[in-house]
């Protein structure tokens, strides 16, 4: 009897706990449905550490321009994932986390991408990260990074936002798809070529003989031979002409494929130069002296397609002709010696141009 009462009391106790938890959950859900967003708080988490690409007020203004009315809306109708997706569409945002907190507070915490350099080219003003992510410079941004100017054109559209590698891979895939489609388009021509060859061989096998059972005269037989020869000559001419036409069409398609392969090769070369530029800026930034001494990098493409650089230093009034992005350490070693043993002696304003493109020498003008 005592055991029964004890089990009964425990069952009632746990039943009460479950009922209370369920009631509390229903009450909280009802309160959540009735609650509305009282305030929207945008926090740029890493602005004090890395500097500011954008202020939280700018993000608020941007969301308003997008027609996102959040304050005053029921908390139950807020799609946090959609808000995060909307904010992440801005290239400068690396992560975004939206959450609803007590007292109707909608909080959005975001972190910024960290640019390595700035591309200020004709029609383009974008930041580039170490990971190769490109995005437009936000209005009123304040980040000090090396600036690349000049006639250089990167291997992406001027207003592109995203990973450069992703764009290159997509473009290479598109070209591969076109090459494969052209290869398939050659199949009917190959079939026509084989049939034309069979027809041509069939002409050579055509023969005639004297109809002895008809007591055919020699003159009539020779006349038939002459007609057959003329017929065979006409057929050979027709089939050879058709063969040349088929081969010309195959050659035309192969030329298109070669042009696409050349375009592919050119795109790969442009991406290789782009990554060399990125690596070059990383090397400069890792050097305490040159990271602060160089204020601008002028990039240009030669007539042969090679990427060449000219550097604008903070000290003096000259331009450093650096040339192609090769033998970088040797060129900077020459510049170090020239700065240390040359400019300190003759002065910083003696030269208009310093050229380190030649082996074992620095040419000054």
C-alpha positions in Angstrom: 0.0 0.0 0.0 2.8 2.4 0.9 4.6 1.6 -2.3 1.4 2.4 -4.3 1.0 5.7 -2.6 4.6 6.6 -3.2 4.3 5.8 -6.9 1.1 7.8 -7.1 2.6 10.8 -5.5 5.7 10.7 -7.7 3.4 10.4 -10.8 1.4 13.4 -9.7 4.6 15.4 -9.0 6.1 14.7 -12.4 2.8 15.2 -14.1 2.6 18.6 -12.5 6.1 19.5 -13.6 5.3 18.5 -17.2 2.1 20.5 -17.1 3.9 23.5 -15.8 6.7 23.3 -18.4 4.1 22.9 -21.2 2.0 25.8 -19.8 5.2 28.0 -19.6 6.1 27.1 -23.1 2.6 28.0 -24.4 2.7 31.2 -22.5 6.1 32.1 -23.9 5.0 31.3 -27.4 1.9 33.5 -27.0 4.0 36.3 -25.6 6.4 35.9 -28.5 3.5 36.1 -31.0 2.3 39.2 -29.4 5.7 40.9 -29.1 6.9 43.3 -31.7 10.4 44.5 -32.7 11.1 47.6 -30.6 14.7 48.3 -31.7 17.2 47.1 -34.3 20.8 47.0 -33.3 23.6 46.5 -35.8 27.0 45.7 -34.3 30.2 45.6 -36.4 32.1 43.3 -34.2 35.7 43.8 -35.5 35.6 47.6 -36.3 37.7 48.5 -33.4 40.4 45.9 -34.2 40.8 46.3 -38.0 39.3 49.6 -38.7 36.0 50.3 -40.2 34.8 49.4 -43.7 31.3 50.5 -42.8 29.4 52.0 -39.9 26.4 50.3 -38.4 24.3 53.4 -39.3 25.2 52.8 -43.0 23.9 49.2 -42.7 20.7 50.5 -41.2 20.3 53.0 -44.1 21.0 50.3 -46.6 18.4 47.9 -45.2 15.8 50.8 -45.2 16.6 51.4 -48.9 16.0 47.7 -49.5 12.5 48.2 -48.1 13.1 46.0 -45.0 10.8 47.4 -42.4 11.6 45.5 -39.2 10.9 47.8 -36.3 7.2 47.4 -35.3 6.8 44.0 -37.0 5.7 41.0 -34.9 8.7 39.0 -33.7 7.0 35.9 -34.8 7.1 37.1 -38.5 10.8 38.0 -38.5 12.9 35.7 -40.8 16.3 35.8 -39.3 17.9 33.7 -42.1 16.6 36.1 -44.7 18.0 39.1 -42.9 21.4 37.4 -42.7 21.3 36.5 -46.4 20.4 40.1 -47.3 23.3 41.5 -45.3 25.7 38.9 -46.7 25.0 40.1 -50.2 27.3 43.1 -49.3 30.7 42.0 -50.3 32.4 43.6 -47.3 30.5 41.4 -44.8 32.2 38.2 -43.9 29.7 36.8 -41.4 26.3 38.0 -40.2 24.3 36.6 -37.2 20.8 37.9 -36.5 19.0 37.0 -33.2 15.9 38.1 -31.3 16.5 39.1 -27.7 14.4 40.2 -24.8 12.3 43.4 -24.8 11.8 43.4 -28.6 15.5 43.8 -29.5 16.6 42.5 -32.9 20.3 42.2 -32.9 22.5 41.7 -36.0 26.2 41.1 -35.4 28.5 41.1 -38.4 32.2 40.9 -39.1 34.0 42.5 -42.0 36.2 41.1 -44.7 39.8 42.2 -44.3 41.2 43.7 -47.5 44.8 43.3 -48.5 44.9 45.9 -51.3 42.7 48.3 -53.1 42.3 48.2 -56.9 41.7 51.8 -58.1 41.5 51.2 -61.9 39.5 52.9 -64.6 35.9 51.9 -63.9 36.9 49.9 -60.8 37.3 50.7 -57.1 37.4 47.4 -55.2 39.1 45.8 -52.2 40.8 42.4 -52.5 41.3 40.1 -49.5 44.1 37.6 -49.0 41.7 34.8 -50.0 41.2 36.4 -53.4 37.7 37.8 -52.6 36.9 41.0 -54.4 34.2 43.6 -53.4 33.4 47.2 -54.1 34.8 49.8 -51.7 31.9 50.8 -49.4 31.0 54.5 -49.2 32.9 56.4 -46.5 35.1 53.4 -45.7 38.4 54.0 -43.8 41.0 51.3 -44.4 44.7 51.9 -45.1 46.0 49.3 -47.6 48.3 49.4 -50.6 46.6 50.9 -53.7 47.0 49.5 -57.2 46.4 51.9 -60.1 47.3 52.0 -63.8 46.1 50.5 -67.0 46.0 46.9 -65.7 42.8 45.0 -66.1 42.0 42.1 -63.7 40.6 38.8 -65.1 37.1 39.6 -63.8 34.4 42.2 -64.7 34.9 45.6 -63.3 32.0 45.4 -60.9 32.5 41.8 -59.9 31.9 40.8 -56.3 33.0 37.4 -55.1 36.0 35.0 -55.2 38.1 35.5 -58.2 38.9 31.8 -58.4 35.2 31.0 -58.5 34.7 33.3 -61.5 37.8 31.9 -63.3 36.6 28.3 -62.7 33.2 29.1 -64.0 34.5 30.8 -67.2 36.9 27.9 -67.8 34.0 25.5 -67.4 31.9 27.5 -69.9 34.7 27.4 -72.4 35.2 23.6 -71.9 31.4 23.2 -72.4 31.6 25.1 -75.7 34.6 23.1 -76.9 32.8 19.8 -76.1 29.7 21.0 -77.9 31.8 21.8 -81.0 33.4 18.4 -80.8 30.0 16.8 -80.9 29.0 19.0 -83.8 31.8 17.3 -85.8 30.2 13.9 -85.5 27.8 14.3 -88.5 30.6 15.6 -90.6 32.8 12.6 -89.7 29.9 10.3 -90.7 29.4 12.2 -94.0 33.1 11.9 -94.6 33.1 8.2 -94.1 30.1 7.7 -96.4 31.8 10.0 -99.0 34.9 7.8 -98.9 32.9 4.7 -99.4 31.1 6.3 -102.4 34.5 7.3 -103.8 35.8 3.7 -103.4 32.6 2.4 -105.0 33.3 4.5 -108.1 36.7 2.8 -108.5 35.1 -0.6 -108.4 32.7 0.1 -111.2 33.6 -2.2 -114.2 32.1 -3.2 -117.5 32.7 -6.2 -119.8 31.7 -7.1 -123.4 28.3 -8.7 -123.7 29.5 -11.8 -125.6 26.1 -13.5 -125.3 24.7 -10.6 -127.3 27.5 -10.9 -129.8 28.3 -7.3 -129.0 30.5 -5.5 -131.4 33.8 -4.0 -130.4 32.8 -0.5 -131.4 29.7 -0.6 -129.2 31.7 -2.0 -126.3 34.3 0.8 -126.5 31.5 3.3 -126.6 30.1 2.0 -123.4 33.6 2.0 -121.8 33.9 5.7 -122.8 30.6 6.6 -121.2 31.5 4.7 -118.0 34.9 6.5 -117.8 33.2 9.9 -118.2 30.6 8.9 -115.6 33.3 7.8 -113.1 35.3 11.0 -113.7 32.2 13.1 -113.0 31.5 11.1 -109.8 35.1 11.3 -108.6 35.0 15.0 -109.2 31.7 15.4 -107.3 32.8 13.2 -104.3 36.2 14.9 -104.1 34.6 18.3 -104.0 32.2 17.1 -101.4 35.1 15.7 -99.4 36.8 19.1 -99.5 33.6 20.8 -98.3 33.3 18.4 -95.4 36.9 18.8 -94.5 36.6 22.6 -94.7 33.7 22.4 -92.3 35.6 20.2 -89.9 38.6 22.6 -90.1 36.3 25.6 -89.4 35.0 23.9 -86.2 38.5 22.9 -85.1 39.6 26.6 -85.7 36.8 27.7 -83.4 38.0 25.1 -80.8 41.6 26.4 -81.1 40.3 30.0 -80.6 38.5 28.9 -77.4 41.6 27.0 -76.1 43.6 30.2 -76.8 41.0 32.2 -74.9 41.2 29.6 -72.1 45.0 29.9 -72.0 44.9 33.7 -72.0 42.4 33.6 -69.1 44.6 31.3 -67.1 47.6 33.6 -67.7 45.6 36.6 -66.6 44.6 34.8 -63.4 48.2 33.7 -62.8 49.4 37.4 -63.1 46.6 38.4 -60.8 47.7 36.0 -58.2 51.3 37.1 -58.6 50.2 40.7 -57.9 48.3 39.5 -54.8 51.4 37.5 -53.6 53.6 40.5 -54.3 51.5 42.8 -52.1 51.6 40.2 -49.4 55.4 40.1 -49.6 55.6 43.9 -49.4 53.2 44.0 -46.4 55.3 41.4 -44.5 58.3 43.7 -44.8 58.1 46.5 -42.1 60.0 49.0 -44.1 58.6 48.5 -47.6 55.1 48.0 -46.2 55.2 51.6 -45.0 57.4 53.1 -47.7 55.4 52.1 -50.8 52.2 54.1 -51.1 51.1 53.1 -54.6 51.6 50.3 -57.1 51.1 51.2 -60.8 50.3 48.0 -62.8 50.3 47.8 -66.6 50.2 45.2 -69.2 52.8 45.2 -72.0 52.1 44.6 -75.7 53.3 41.0 -75.1 50.7 40.5 -72.3 53.2 40.6 -69.4 52.3 42.3 -66.2 54.8 45.0 -65.1 54.8 47.2 -62.0 56.1 50.7 -61.1 56.2 51.7 -57.4 55.6 55.1 -55.8 57.6 55.4 -52.6 56.7 57.7 -49.7 60.2 59.2 -49.6 61.6 61.2 -52.5 60.0 62.3 -55.8 60.9 59.4 -58.1 59.2 56.3 -59.5 60.7 52.8 -59.1 60.5 50.8 -62.3 60.1 47.3 -60.9 59.2 45.4 -64.1 57.8 41.9 -64.1 56.9 40.2 -60.8 59.9 37.9 -60.8 63.2 37.8 -58.8 61.3 39.9 -56.2 63.7 39.3 -53.4 66.8 40.2 -55.5 65.2 43.5 -56.7 64.3 44.5 -53.2 67.8 43.7 -52.0 69.1 46.1 -54.7 66.7 48.7 -53.6 67.7 48.3 -50.0 71.4 48.8 -50.9 70.5 51.8 -53.1 68.5 53.4 -50.4 71.2 52.8 -47.8 74.3 53.5 -49.8 73.1 55.7 -52.7 70.2 58.0 -51.8 71.6 58.9 -48.3 74.7 60.1 -50.0 73.4 62.0 -53.1 70.1 63.0 -51.7 66.4 62.0 -52.2 65.6 64.6 -54.9 68.3 63.9 -57.4 66.4 61.3 -59.5 63.1 61.1 -61.4 63.2 57.4 -62.0 64.9 54.4 -60.4 65.0 51.2 -62.5 65.8 47.8 -61.0 64.7 45.7 -64.0 68.3 45.0 -65.1 70.5 42.4 -63.6 73.0 43.4 -60.9 72.4 47.2 -61.4 70.2 50.1 -60.6 69.7 52.6 -63.4 68.8 56.1 -62.4 67.5 58.9 -64.5 
